[in-house]
Amino acid sequence: MRWDNLFDDLESQLEREITAEDLEVDAEEERLRLGRLSIRDRIVALHERSTTESPLTIAVMLTTGARVAVRPVIIGRDWMSADIVDETGRPAQCIIPFAALAGISLGARHITPSLATTASTGHPSLSQRLSLSYVLRDLCRRRRAVTLLLATGEVHGTIDRVGRDHLDIAVHERGAVRRETAVSEYRLVPFASLVLVRP
């Protein structure tokens, strides 16, 4: 009888030790997973839970100090396109490089979902592979007039060409068609100073 009690005691001790060890391993794995999350991963996790009835709206702080409420639409490798949410109700779209984010303001209900692991199909989607330069080249190809918010202010014009780390913009008045006579200057803009693009 005494031996049975001894073995039961040893068995319960061993179970507690194994459980504690498993919990410690799980906690360490979770710390490692969280340590690998990027700001892009967190935005994607929130975006995947967004629905038409309840679209995700986040407040982003830009490196210029501006705070903009946006609804992410497409999330690329190093950028996101979003609808700007403002009091006017006018639809406005923008492109925000992740490097231009100074922060994202989230409510308590968004923190845990933003830490979730997103479903991976093994192959990144096309938008996940597209870099900011690709999107800017597309705007250049379409000859769309854009407004660039830079670290030093705004500039409006048409993108003439896109390099590896910069773009050339022909600066002209809003509403004017890009013609040599309408261009006031040509400016080379490094991607590092690009904060927001509004088509």
C-alpha positions as CSV (number, residue, x, y, z in Angstrom):
1,M,0.0,0.0,0.0
2,R,2.8,2.4,0.9
3,W,4.5,1.6,-2.4
4,D,1.4,2.6,-4.3
5,N,1.3,6.0,-2.7
6,L,5.0,6.5,-3.4
7,F,4.6,5.6,-7.1
8,D,1.5,7.8,-7.4
9,D,3.4,10.7,-5.8
10,L,6.4,10.2,-8.2
11,E,4.0,10.0,-11.2
12,S,2.3,13.2,-10.3
13,Q,5.6,15.0,-9.7
14,L,6.9,13.8,-13.1
15,E,3.7,15.0,-14.8
16,R,4.0,18.4,-13.2
17,E,7.6,18.7,-14.3
18,I,6.8,17.6,-17.9
19,T,3.8,20.1,-18.0
20,A,6.0,22.9,-16.7
21,E,8.7,22.1,-19.2
22,D,6.1,22.0,-22.0
23,L,4.8,25.3,-20.9
24,E,8.3,26.8,-20.9
25,V,9.0,25.5,-24.4
26,D,5.7,26.8,-25.7
27,A,6.4,30.2,-24.1
28,E,9.8,30.3,-25.7
29,E,8.4,29.4,-29.1
30,E,5.8,32.1,-28.8
31,R,8.5,34.7,-27.9
32,L,10.5,33.6,-31.0
33,R,7.4,33.8,-33.2
34,L,6.6,37.3,-32.0
35,G,10.2,38.4,-32.5
36,R,9.9,37.5,-36.2
37,L,6.8,39.6,-36.8
38,S,7.1,42.6,-39.0
39,I,4.9,45.7,-39.0
40,R,3.7,44.3,-42.4
41,D,2.7,41.0,-40.8
42,R,0.7,42.8,-38.1
43,I,-1.2,44.9,-40.7
44,V,-1.9,41.8,-42.8
45,A,-3.2,39.9,-39.8
46,L,-5.7,42.8,-39.1
47,H,-6.6,43.2,-42.8
48,E,-7.4,39.5,-43.1
49,R,-10.1,39.9,-40.4
50,S,-11.6,43.0,-42.1
51,T,-15.0,42.6,-43.8
52,T,-17.2,44.7,-46.0
53,E,-19.6,45.2,-43.1
54,S,-16.8,46.0,-40.7
55,P,-13.8,47.4,-42.6
56,L,-10.5,47.8,-40.7
57,T,-9.7,51.5,-40.1
58,I,-6.3,52.3,-38.5
59,A,-4.7,55.6,-37.7
60,V,-1.2,55.8,-39.0
61,M,1.4,58.4,-37.9
62,L,3.7,59.4,-40.7
63,T,7.3,60.4,-40.3
64,T,6.2,64.0,-41.0
65,G,4.1,64.0,-37.8
66,A,0.8,63.8,-39.7
67,R,-1.9,61.4,-38.5
68,V,-4.1,59.8,-41.2
69,A,-7.0,57.4,-40.8
70,V,-6.9,54.8,-43.5
71,R,-8.5,51.5,-44.6
72,P,-5.8,49.2,-46.1
73,V,-6.8,47.8,-49.5
74,I,-3.6,46.1,-50.9
75,I,-0.6,45.3,-48.8
76,G,2.6,44.9,-50.8
77,R,6.1,43.9,-49.8
78,D,7.2,47.4,-48.5
79,W,4.1,49.5,-49.0
80,M,0.3,49.5,-48.7
81,S,-2.4,51.2,-50.7
82,A,-5.3,52.5,-48.6
83,D,-8.5,54.5,-48.7
84,I,-8.1,57.7,-46.7
85,V,-11.0,58.2,-44.2
86,D,-11.8,61.8,-43.4
87,E,-14.7,64.0,-42.4
88,T,-15.5,65.1,-46.0
89,G,-16.5,61.6,-47.1
90,R,-14.8,62.1,-50.4
91,P,-13.0,58.9,-51.5
92,A,-9.3,59.4,-51.6
93,Q,-6.7,56.7,-52.1
94,C,-3.0,56.8,-51.2
95,I,0.1,54.6,-51.2
96,I,2.1,54.6,-48.0
97,P,5.7,53.1,-47.9
98,F,6.2,51.2,-44.6
99,A,9.4,53.1,-44.1
100,A,7.3,56.3,-43.8
101,L,5.4,54.9,-40.8
102,A,6.3,56.5,-37.5
103,G,3.6,54.4,-35.8
104,I,0.2,52.9,-36.0
105,S,-2.5,53.7,-33.4
106,L,-4.5,50.6,-32.4
107,G,-7.3,50.1,-30.0
108,A,-7.1,47.3,-27.4
109,R,-9.4,45.1,-29.5
110,H,-6.9,45.2,-32.3
111,I,-3.7,44.2,-30.4
112,T,-4.3,40.4,-30.0
113,P,-5.7,39.9,-33.6
114,S,-2.6,41.8,-35.0
115,L,-0.4,39.2,-33.3
116,A,-2.1,36.3,-35.0
117,T,-0.3,34.1,-37.5
118,T,-1.6,34.6,-41.0
119,A,-2.5,31.8,-43.3
120,S,0.3,31.0,-45.6
121,T,-0.2,29.1,-48.8
122,G,3.6,28.5,-49.2
123,H,3.8,30.9,-52.1
124,P,3.5,34.7,-51.6
125,S,0.7,36.4,-53.5
126,L,1.6,38.7,-56.3
127,S,0.9,41.8,-54.2
128,Q,3.2,40.5,-51.4
129,R,6.0,40.3,-54.0
130,L,5.5,43.7,-55.5
131,S,7.8,46.4,-54.2
132,L,7.2,50.1,-54.0
133,S,9.2,50.8,-57.1
134,Y,7.0,48.5,-59.1
135,V,3.9,50.4,-58.1
136,L,5.5,53.7,-58.8
137,R,6.6,52.4,-62.3
138,D,3.0,51.5,-62.9
139,L,1.9,55.1,-62.1
140,C,4.7,56.3,-64.4
141,R,3.6,54.1,-67.2
142,R,0.0,55.3,-66.9
143,R,1.2,59.0,-66.8
144,R,-1.0,59.7,-63.8
145,A,-0.5,63.0,-62.1
146,V,0.3,62.5,-58.4
147,T,0.9,64.4,-55.3
148,L,3.9,63.3,-53.3
149,L,4.0,64.0,-49.6
150,L,7.7,64.3,-48.8
151,A,9.6,64.8,-45.5
152,T,10.1,68.4,-46.6
153,G,6.6,69.2,-48.0
154,E,4.4,68.4,-51.0
155,V,5.1,68.2,-54.7
156,H,2.6,67.7,-57.5
157,G,3.4,66.4,-61.0
158,T,3.8,63.4,-63.2
159,I,6.4,60.7,-62.6
160,D,8.7,60.5,-65.6
161,R,10.9,57.6,-64.5
162,V,11.6,55.3,-61.6
163,G,15.0,54.2,-60.6
164,R,16.1,51.6,-58.0
165,D,16.0,54.0,-55.1
166,H,14.4,57.2,-56.5
167,L,12.0,58.7,-59.0
168,D,12.0,61.6,-61.3
169,I,8.9,63.9,-61.2
170,A,8.0,66.6,-63.6
171,V,6.5,69.2,-61.3
172,H,3.4,71.1,-62.6
173,E,0.2,72.7,-61.4
174,R,-2.7,70.5,-60.2
175,G,-5.1,69.9,-63.1
176,A,-2.6,70.8,-65.7
177,V,-1.6,68.3,-68.3
178,R,2.1,67.3,-68.3
179,R,3.6,69.3,-71.2
180,E,7.0,70.8,-71.4
181,T,5.5,74.3,-71.1
182,A,3.6,73.4,-67.9
183,V,6.6,71.8,-66.1
184,S,8.2,74.2,-63.6
185,E,11.0,71.8,-62.6
186,Y,12.2,68.2,-62.7
187,R,12.9,66.8,-59.3
188,L,14.7,63.6,-58.3
189,V,13.1,62.2,-55.2
190,P,14.8,59.4,-53.1
191,F,12.3,56.8,-51.9
192,A,13.7,57.4,-48.4
193,S,12.1,60.9,-48.3
194,L,8.7,59.6,-49.8
195,V,6.0,59.6,-47.1
196,L,2.7,59.3,-49.1
197,V,1.6,59.2,-52.7
198,R,-1.9,60.4,-53.7
199,P,-2.9,59.7,-57.3
